[in-house]
Amino acid sequence: MEIKPFENKVWLSSPTMHGSEKKWVDEAIQTNWVSTVGENINEAERLICKKVGCKNAVALSSGTAALHLAIKLAGERLYGKPYVGHGTLEGQRVFASDITFDATVNPIGYEGGETVFIDTEYETWNMDPIALEKAFEIYPDIRLVVVAHLYGTPGKMDEIRAVCDKHHALIIEDAAESLGASYRGRQTGILGDYNVVSFNGNKIITGSSGGMLLTEDGEAAKKARKWSTQSRENAAWYQHEEMGYNYRMSNIIAGVVRGQVPYLEEHIAQKKEIYKRYKEGLKDLPIKMNPYNEEDSEPNFWLSCMIVDKNAMCKQVRGEQDALYFSEPGKSCPTEILEAIAAINAEGRPIWKPMHMQPIYRMNGFITRNGTGRGRSDAYIDRDIMDDVGMDIFHRGLCLPSDNKMTPEQQDIIIEVIHQCFN
Ligand SMILES: Cc1ncc(COP(=O)(O)O)c(C=O)c1O
């Protein structure tokens, strides 16, 4: 059956405006509170605290800025204030999730630290606590761990927390993709010592951009707020005692966030329906959806993903920027499926390429649950005993069009196109 491309593109995950955002943006303009102070900022912070259950939220220009300040707070607490021109993590190593967007880990580098990547587990596609324990055996001096919740599915936080407590390490929780998801009854965004959410345009709710640092520590929140507004001291003139940043959220962006927060649950419900429809529609194929443990967590279902069973993979080879595959009856691979989806004007995406496979981080440490994997560059090779879980999920997995404005009819066509790939 020939399938015609969609007239309007079906996106991976695009912003969904409701109109209520305009009221708060208009009000900011009419009252002339358009800078980095104003009621929208206060209210957006209050609403997120209420939703997530945290004591303090600091509204910032992006999730990346929030991660940077979270890392700086942890770095100062662990290693003291650095000299001007030096990072708080100078000469220090930090453990971090391996399958994530690079914004999770780049701020470690901003602060002069070196990231050691921890391999992924198959049950939630997040940091493997067993690999983390192994990593502490290899690097016993490390005191900081940055954990992301991939695609809105919470990682195994109790196990990760237990390992970190045992080794006296702090946790930074990157909940950029998982706002509204919960783990054992608690929202992501309060599970680390310093936590981060994002309002980037592709996230579950958006400010068009923006992010927040969330913490129980009022002094830390105060510090971050000061750092984010150029570290001005309390004087009539510009007085500075420490390094500052221009990271505060504007009252206009905060107006968009304020208008979106009431729709968080609605967006999650729509995304959950999308996940369930894919799961049902693809159940006869040799694939699995991105997994989660129903007893432990309720994801926000930000992105629906799938992974092709090992024995149903056709040959696929990826270079640094291109990919090749050989079509085979009854088999398929992410590259073939993504091409087929693109051909009908829908947007999928490969799984986030693991950080240890990225050229920028290829020399960094990488620890698997067997304690192997450091400095490996022999990626992309199918093997019988696959020790590198991140590489395997990247090789066999993909993100499906997950936009909450996609209709069930459009989704059924995408499901049909995926079936055709396996014919
Ligand atoms: C896991 C993760 N961390 C951090 C970020 C960075 O957030 P922002 O784009 O708001 O800087 C993103 C997405 O953009 C992300 O997906």
The ligand as a MOL file (V3000), in Angstrom:
LIG
                    3D

  0  0  0     0  0            999 V3000
M  V30 BEGIN CTAB
M  V30 COUNTS 16 16 0 0 0
M  V30 BEGIN ATOM
M  V30 1 C 18.5930 15.8070 29.4190 0
M  V30 2 C 18.7190 17.2550 29.0900 0
M  V30 3 N 19.4750 18.0360 29.8760 0
M  V30 4 C 19.5920 19.3430 29.6520 0
M  V30 5 C 18.9600 19.9490 28.6020 0
M  V30 6 C 19.1870 21.4000 28.3800 0
M  V30 7 O 18.0910 22.1860 28.5810 0
M  V30 8 P 17.9780 23.6030 27.8330 0
M  V30 9 O 17.7580 23.3370 26.3940 0
M  V30 10 O 16.8300 24.2640 28.5000 0
M  V30 11 O 19.2660 24.3340 28.0730 0
M  V30 12 C 18.1620 19.1780 27.7430 0
M  V30 13 C 17.4140 19.6990 26.5880 0
M  V30 14 O 17.4650 20.6490 25.9940 0
M  V30 15 C 18.0460 17.7990 27.9890 0
M  V30 16 O 17.3110 17.0280 27.1930 0
M  V30 END ATOM
M  V30 BEGIN BOND
M  V30 1 1 1 2
M  V30 2 1 2 3
M  V30 3 2 2 15
M  V30 4 2 3 4
M  V30 5 1 4 5
M  V30 6 1 5 6
M  V30 7 2 5 12
M  V30 8 1 6 7
M  V30 9 1 7 8
M  V30 10 2 8 9
M  V30 11 1 8 10
M  V30 12 1 8 11
M  V30 13 1 12 13
M  V30 14 1 12 15
M  V30 15 2 13 14
M  V30 16 1 15 16
M  V30 END BOND
M  V30 END CTAB
M  END
